[in-house]
Amino acid sequence: MNMTFAKVLVLSLAMIHCSSERTSLRAHHDLPVVENYQPSEIVGSVKKPFQCGKCTYVVPKKHEHDGAKLGLKPGDVICLDAKIKYGPLKFVNLKGTKEKPITIINCGGPITIDTPGHSFALKTEKSEHFRITSVGTKDDPYGIKISGAKGMGIALDYLSTNFEVDHVEVFNIGFAGIMAKTDPNCDDATIRGNFVMRDIALHDNYIHDTGGEGFYIGNSFYNNGMKRKCGVRFPHDIEGVKVFNNIVKNSGWESIQVGSAPKRAEVYNNYIENYGTKDIENQRGGIQIGEGTGGLCYNNFIKKGKGNAMIVLGYGDNIIFNNVIIDAGKNAIFCDERYTKGDGFKFINNTIINPGHDGILIYAELVEKNVIINNIIANPGNYKVYESTPYKRAEDAYVHKLNKDVRIDMSNNLFTQDVSQLKFLNVDQYDFKVSRESPAIDGGRDMSAYNINFDFLKNERPKGKGYDIGAFEFE
């Protein structure tokens, strides 16, 4: 073990204390949405096309479809026919129920909606309790493919709420792959206090090669609102959002951005690669937990990008755990309070390797206390920069505080410049599970008070004498 690794490990472990942990995960797993890894029973086998004869309404080749005028009822099935070459599609007044959502699905085989030059490919307005899903093939699970729009691939817009989007591929889009929000304007129906977007789930989608965000969920200006002709208008809340099991590659801006979601937000099990390709400052992150967003961010794999891999500006009750962050262009995690009602940000059991700047850069000095426990941070780029800077300590590259007023409960982390000391199974193949010789084994602090009882692979924690450090528990 090299001296730098040994010194930092001993210092980190020495900070263990026995104070009780006040914050737990709360009930973040009770959203009334379909959390399935294959399409639900309405879809049937992914090996067989959904038959158009089973549909309530087969969409003809025209632009707008009004559920009220069509007489659509809860539980009805809207089908996109594989025989039709569709342009942009707009659905309004789809009114399902929690028990019987309206479903939009492809029939007769996979379809492509290609809309070059148009502002969107598929849009919903004034709709609730609906689902957009697809039946793919044995080799390709995405039966609906959306491309070409200069704006949004899918826009879940103007008072849309209680919806689910899954098994859709969106690519070659000018701006956002999937956007879900109603921006506030001079229509009072759109502002905070009058509208709440509730219980939405975006999962098992493949979003790639977008000019802007992969997912753009909720408004970005929760704290100060947006200036309109009628004055400053504040965006609506989102209560209950899950973004999970998605693949996002080559996003021009952030891969996943969630804002204005103070209650029951979860971002988990997503694979993100090559984010922020346009390299625009403040628009080049992997995952952004935006203003006014609370909840959980866990078990995400974030690999290579131009900016910060994770930006956390949330509500202050945020718990960020079991994430694997590799080769961030800037900081692996940047954290700052913006609209923060909680007692502090928690970063627990993350594995961070080769960030371009700092491991965790934290500006959150206004909250009561932040938590940084059981994390692996290896080879931050700023280590050598700070080593040669008179007023810096090289160790600050692992966790860099804005100033002494940033209060952190920090212990049981593994910090090193030498990744080989961590004894991962196969770094070259991005396999960051720990081997039997790893110093991470049993070196962590008990995190059961936060209900963190599983690792990146959903294996039980702890398995040995104690919690392992990092995202993986030794099997």
Summary of the structure (lengths in Angstrom):
residues: 475
radius of gyration: 22.9
end to end distance: 23.1
largest distance: 74.1
contacts: 1849
relative contact order: 0.09
helix: 9%
strand: 36%
